[in-house]
């Protein structure tokens, strides 16, 4: 108990002063280090602030540059889209022109083929491979060639329209993506440090997805622009080609149509002239037939008229043969009567002129029938060429397409 109540060991006063000095020195040292740290912290904060501001400013500038770049390419795409849409619309009108031209070729072809078919009904010598038929066959060949050309050009036009629409689709998709990208970058540009609802995005730094390089990005749009330009140039060349084709086929169709019509007019004139000559010949033959019939009638009458004189002469001879005795004399009278009977009988029996006249009459009749048949042939030909064919061809109208 006495030990517990004993005072603890006491320190020397020098130790007390020393301890106090150490506390002061330690405190001053700590304070100095703290002040340095504070100064360094403020410097670091200031440096970080400046760096952050500079970095954010640089990002803002790059973001603005990117927005301008997107706007530039978006404008380019808009221009190309407007051009390709315009060219496609024009090409559609050219397609309609081709379709109208193709439809317009069908009637002249049908008419030409019908004319060839009708002309097969010609008969006899008129069933000839004449200039009209040659021109009709050539016209059919030309029209079939034109139709084949128009069909190929129409297929080419449809393919070009498809390619234009493909280019338009690519432009539309690219524009849609750029509009979205521009909208996102506009939103990003609007963000500031004071914007509400900004958040930490832990996954933002992960480069996931199909990121492309800026060069690939430019190349992609360039390809779309170049594709649109190429199809636009192809459309312009195709339009010029179509214009030339439509103009040429209209001229060719008119040219061949007029050649056929001229051939028809010339042929109709030739047939009419031939028919007129045949009719003149028929009239002459009919006149000659009438004359020959009169001649035969006159010959027959002349023969008939000789019957009475021969009867008189023979009656006289018969009577004189009954003279009696010596009176039965072969005198000059008897001799003359004998001569008269012989001469008249001989003349009656000579029917060469009558037979020849009758032969000629038969020949004239055959010639009349032949001429009448040939005139009918010409009338049939004229009906086919002038009525069926030429009137049908008047309905053919060749327009500029």
Buried (B, 14 or more C-beta within 10 A) or exposed (E): EEEEEEEEEEEEEEEEEEEEEEEEEEEEEEEEEEEEEEEEEEEEEEEEEEEEEEEEEEEBEEBEEBBEBBEEBBEBBEEBBEBBBEBBEEBEEBBEBBBEBBEBBEBBBEBBBBBBEBBEEBEEEBBEEBBBBEBBBBBBEBBBEBBEBBEEBBEBBEEBBEBBBBBBEBBBEBBEBBEEBBEEBEEEBEEEEEEEEEEEEEEEEEEEEEEEEEEEBEEBBEEBBEBBBEBBEBBEEBBEBBEEBBEEBBEBBEEBBEBBBEBBBEBBEBBBEBBEEBBEBBEEBBEBBEEBBEBBEEBBEEBEEBEEBBEBBBEBBEEBEEEEEEEEEEEEEBEEBEEBBEBBBEEBEEBEEBEEBBEBBEBBEEBBEBBBEBBBBBEBBBBBBBEBBBEBBEEBEBEEB
